[in-house]
Amino acid sequence: MPIVRVDSEGEKVINRRARRVAAIAAAVVLIGVAVFLEVDRDAGILCAQIGTALAAVWNLADDS
């Protein structure tokens, strides 16, 4: 079950910065998959791992 954060008035808090970081991380992983399939396997794996690491670090750092 996902965690839903609310403000003092009971309204749902939307963290737009977290959504942007998630979109960027997903895009980097998808680019990595495309590079893996079309260009170079090593570079594709590295690119996908960078996207995954970005998402993991943001998840640990985000205390909102």
N, C-alpha and C positions, 0 to 999 in steps of 0.2 A: 504494500500500500504506500503510495507516495506521500511525502510530507508536504502539507499545504501551510504556508506561512500567512498569517493575517496581522494587520496592524491593530492599533488600539481601538479602532472603531469596528473591527470585525471584517474589514474589506480584505480581499485576497491581495497579497503583495506580488507584483510581477517584477522579476529581476531580469531586466532587459540585457544587462551586461552578460549575465550567465548564458542567456539564449544566444547572444552573438558569439561568445567563446565556443559554445557547443556547435554552432553552425560552422565556424571556422575549423574546428577540430574535425568535424565530419567531412568537410570539403578537402582538407589535407589528406585524410585517410582515403577518400575516393580518388584523389589525384594519385596517391601512392599505388592504389590498385590498378589504375589505368597505366601508370608507368611500369608496374610489374608485368602486366600482360602485353604491353606493346613495345617497350624500350629495353629496359634492363631489370633483371630480377632483383639484384642487390639494391639498386637505387629505389626500386618500388617498395621493397620491404622496409628500408630505412625511412622512407617518407611516411609510410603507414604507421610505423612505430613512433615517429615524431608527433603525428596527429593524436595517437593514443596517449602518449606521454603528456601532451598539452592538456587533454581532457582530464587525465588523472591528477596532474598538478593543480589544475583549477578546482577540481573537486575537493582536494585537500585544503586548498587555500581559501575557498569560499566559505565564509562564516556568516553569511547573511541570513 
